[in-house]
């Protein structure tokens, strides 16, 4: 398959200064919020552009959706909103009629404040119904603004802070009109600018209004991009929100305001017209993500794991000698490594840490991003953030706590994390639309292992022969993943059907197998909503074994030391557990094609079997594989 992100971006950055608060950005507490914004102004159908963009941004949240369509020429703005997924919005849209709209804004929401209802869905409007606003972020002074606006006679219809922005813009428009100072897009820009001067908190905003044939967008501490193609000017929360024909994408700085009409006009936080910001680096950012006959994105992305691993190896595998990879990334060789991540990415980071310490003897620690505190004064340390999305708020905040250099290992080289890091190791696995990490996890393990080998070689901790042996082991990974997939998929589906209704499971392993057991357990939790305990096998007797009763499924990821793991298996078997072994042995219940000798990154092939098990249980229970409840692909809230 073609990979849209196929190169490593090397950049050195300096600390930016917040244009509104005049402080270095790193000294400001940042807040991030879920949800996705799209905006369109062009010659094509706004409805198609908005709904296609929202479909690709749904991974950011899918509690409710909505669009505001502006017919232009002073006619009324049409609002269409729905609780639930985009499919509900599509039902509410009368497409024939609405395909004629050329200007619009749209939003998909992950509820943080206020129920995921139609009323709370964006876009929000002012008292007149003329101003439409979509917003990502939180307004900290919402209580004060609400009181003030209501005292001034505004009818505030919802609990959502975004609505207050619409009323502020309404006030500013009528005041400016009363004085007849400006008109056209400049008037809406001025009204939006004045409204944001009243706000405290964070926002990415898109605004359109009756009487204005444009969309105005702005941001402060919440990401927003604008795109340009031959037929339209657009805006989106991230690159996936753009149409496939987008040619240039630029990122707004905090405080920038852009009006999108037949052209894009940029104004800075002080209202001065400025040149458009530089286009983002990188090749065509939007790759068409289609099912291509697969039943869902998750299974399609699982099947892409061998090619995802191969891509990483082809890109990095030849650059492991003498730390060439680090030189290419523009990074110094540090004595210590600190790895930071959340969820599946955290398990990939744990595996990388193991490789660094096992083969390189490099002091390494792994930190869950949300638990990070800057209480350890470690110098000469490379901080490596693992984040497939590059937008995870906990990771971004954690990075602020540590001194540079920072390396981002991410599938999104245009993400906030990548833009802020000193070096970027792109995974290049293409869009992962299933909410559960699958191919991005595998690519992270391979990329992390390659990085660890390169650092160990740079520190002269491995001989040339050992390096060649590790490179050969790494090169064999894609074929083993493919063979495992073929072999284990039908067996896992059968086992899943048999065990689907078991409410509580245990996943266990030892050593290098443990992060894979944890990852398999996470997949079963998030996709199939089963209660799962993932525990190092040796810890069982210290508590979790109390959970084992007759037929409790205990999934055992086989790893070294095998003999000690066998003792723990015997302990749970003696208490009636249903043992499911995952490994290379002939008698494994979920047989994988494993290496003869366990590589330093452990039994990676096991993850294929564990994903199939989770997928099978999920399908059997009838849950949505791609969009599990309560989750979102990119967790942009702390
Ligand atoms: C699990 C999953 C999550 C993410 C976590 C971090 O399948 O996808 O646990 O791994 O939210 O996300 P990123 O890697 O985008 O920082």
Boltz pocket constraint, residues with backbone or C-beta under 6 A from the ligand:
constraints:
  - pocket:
      binder: B
      contacts: [[A, 342], [A, 343], [A, 344], [A, 345], [A, 346], [A, 386], [A, 387], [A, 388], [A, 389], [A, 390], [A, 391], [A, 392], [A, 395], [A, 435], [A, 436], [A, 437], [A, 438], [A, 522], [A, 523], [A, 526], [A, 632], [A, 633], [A, 634], [A, 635]]
      max_distance: 6.0
